[in-house]
Amino acid sequence: VQETGTWGQYRNIKKMKVISAVVFAILATCALSSSLRPTKGMVDLNKISNIKSNGWGKALLSLGQLQMLTEGPLDDFYKALDDLLHDVQNQINDETSYWELRQNDHLTIVEDLQRQIQQAEIDVATTRQRIDTVLSGRKEELEHEVEVDTEHVNQNQEIIDRETAIRNKEREYFEYIHGQQLEALNSIDASIRIVNGQLEGGKPSLVQLKKLHSNIKLIQKKMADAKIPEAPFVTALVNLASNLAPQDADDYRKVVALLNELREYVQATANRLQAEEDAQVAAFNARIAALQAEINQWQAQITTANIEISATTDQIDQAEAFWNKRRRDILRLTQELDIENEIFGFLTDIHNETILELNAELDVIRQVHQIFQDTEFSAYIKGALDRGEEL
């Protein structure tokens, strides 16, 4: 707008210079005279009216009329018109050149803004797709993995706790049974010593027999508590011992033999129970180690997944920030494009008006030049001047 205003001021200054030159040329010839005489003929008054409707045309007609009033030559007036015609044409050329440059600048600016808007729209679309389908999807997948692995950890821990409780009860039961077996062995050994001692020292007394019976019953109880399946065998042994008389030495020997056989059986049972317990302990420890190894593996996966979730969350936050920035860029660039188009539209109207005005001035100058060279028009003006009339 400022550039257009400058061009308007420049054009007005040029016009004033040309008008001054015309006036100067007319005044310089005021002392000259001519033998010009008017001739009669038809004059196109509509053309004169059209010329007078233009400010420039009216001024030029008045200057020409003034020149004829002094009866001076019109060559200087024609030259002034030619200069003015040339000046206006130069203004048209300058305006056209300036306009072409401004139009090229406008096209470059619009193309650049549209390119930036298009790129921003692409960034918005691709970033949103990346957030919704890639990053958010990956985060949900990782969170699901953490949830599943955590469930596995909890399940394994529950198994460990449950099986550990069962193993502790089994251990307590083993220790109780094994303790009863050891006490049964101790009672058998004590009974064997009593019987052997009596066999070496003579027939046992009734008191010793009662003690032997008491020991055998104790063995029976311990074996029953130890849940040894040969408890009926011990019962028979107890019944046999109860019926022994002091003089039955051979029967005592049978009792000792039976006690030794029973001892071997109880010892074998105790050893077998200990072996089974050792095997169960080893199996339990292996089972717990395997479950714990799985827990450790899942916990490692959870740790890795949580780290990746944190990194993915940061990426989502960064992508969201970039997405919002590019949306703001689209609004800003669109506003800049609208402003550029609005300014260019305004300048286009000014340019078109300027070209129309300059072309109208050219047409008026040519018409004035033409009618003053027309002899009929010259005669008409001379007659009007003689009559004191205005055109």
Order of alpha helices (4+ residues) and beta strands (2+ residues): alpha-alpha-alpha-alpha-alpha-alpha-alpha-alpha-alpha
